[in-house]
C-alpha cells in the first residue's frame, strides 16, 4: 500500500511544475485537486496543463464536468476517492496537486456534506443579494456565523449564499458542520510537500500569470463560454478570472479594471491559501528562490521522499 504524494502551495507558486517533473521521474500519475479544472472548456483561466503535457503524463480529475453543471467537494471526493484507492493498492504512484484546500480535505478525510440545496431559499437569498447588495448579505452571515464570514470573501456570493442557506435549514453554522468529517472511509495520510515563495515574489508571479493568460486568449475563452445557451453554473461563473471578465462583458468594469480585479482577487486567494495551509503541519516545505521554477525543486523533493518512504525502483535518472 503506497501513500499519495500531496503537493500544496499558494496559487502561482509552481506546484504544477513540480508535480509534472516529479511525475516524470517517478513514473507517476497526477491528480488535480482543483474546483475549476474539473470543468471542460475552462482551460486558460484555470492554468490547466496543456494537451501535450497530458499526453505525456497521465492526469486525473480534469475535464470531468461541463461548465453548466454544479460541482461540489462531495462530488469531487466521490469521483476521485476510488481512483486514489486504486493507485494506493496497485500503483502507479499518485501525486495530488492541492489547488483547492476544501476538495483536498474532502478527498483525504471525508466531508460532512450538509443539507441538500433548497432552490426556493437559495433563489430568495440570491434575490436579496441583487436587491440589497452582497455586503449586506455578508454582514448578515457575520451575525449568525462569524467564523464563516471571516473565511468567505465579501464578494463571494456563492459561498455566502450557501452558508446562509445551511444556517437557515439547520440552525447550525456551516463552520461548525464543516468540522464534522465523514468517517465512512478511513482518512488517508499523504506525504505532503509544499512549494514556498516570499509574498512579493509570489505577487510578481501572479501578475505575470495573468498577463500570460490574457495573451493566450482568456478573454476569448470566457466570451465563448458566455455565448453557450446552457450558460455557466454558479460555481463555474465564480472562478477568479472568469467572474471579472463576465462583469466586464456586462458593462460593470472596463477591461483594464477587470484585469486589475483578477490580479487583486488572485492575490487575495493566495492570502487565504497561505492561512489555510498552516493547518497542514505535516508539510515539508521547499522554499524556492526568486527565479527558481517548481521543476527545479525535484532534487530536494526526492531527497525528502527518500527519507520518509522508499522511492520506486523504476525511478528514472532523467528529470
ZIGI-V298596 format. One record per backbone hydrogen bond with DSSP energy under -0.5 kcal/mol. NH is the residue of the N-H (numbers start at 0). CO is the residue of the C=O. Records with the same first field share a line. If there is no record, write none. Layout:
NH=CO  CO
This chain:
1=87
4=93
5=3  190
6=4  95
7=5  192
9=194
12=9
17=13
18=14
19=15
20=16
21=17
22=18
23=19
24=20
25=21
26=22
27=22
28=92
29=57
30=94
31=59
32=30  96
33=31
37=33
38=35
39=64
41=38
42=40
46=43
47=42
53=49
54=50
55=51
56=52
59=29
62=36
63=37
64=37
68=65
75=71
76=72
77=73
78=74
79=75
80=76
81=77
82=78
83=79
84=80
85=81
86=82
87=83
88=84
89=85
90=86
94=28
95=4  93
96=30
97=6  95
98=32  96
99=32
100=98
103=99
104=100
105=101
106=102
107=103
108=104
109=104  105
118=116
121=117
122=118
123=119
124=120
125=121
126=122
127=123
128=124
129=125
130=126
131=127
132=128
135=132
136=132
137=133
138=134
139=135
140=136
141=137
142=138
143=139
144=140
148=144
149=145
150=146
151=147
152=150
155=152
156=154
159=155
160=156
161=157
162=158
163=159
164=160
165=161
166=162
167=163
168=164
169=165
170=166
175=172
176=172
177=173
178=175
179=176
180=178
187=107
189=187
190=3
191=189
192=5
193=283
194=7
195=193  285
201=197
202=198
203=199
204=200
205=201
206=202
207=203
208=204
209=205
210=206
211=207
212=208
213=209
214=210
215=211
216=212  213
217=212
220=216
221=217
222=218
223=219
224=220
225=221
226=222
227=223  224
230=227
232=66
236=232
237=233  234
238=235
241=238
242=238
244=240
245=241
246=242
247=243
248=244
249=245
250=247
251=246
252=246
257=253
258=254
259=255
260=256
261=257
262=258
263=259
264=260
265=261
266=262
267=263
268=264
269=265
270=266
271=267
272=268
273=269
274=270
275=271
276=272
277=273  274
278=275
279=276
280=278
282=279
283=191
284=282
285=193
286=284
287=195  285
291=288
295=292
296=293
297=294
300=296
301=297
302=298
303=299
304=300
305=301
306=302  303
307=303
308=304
314=311
315=24
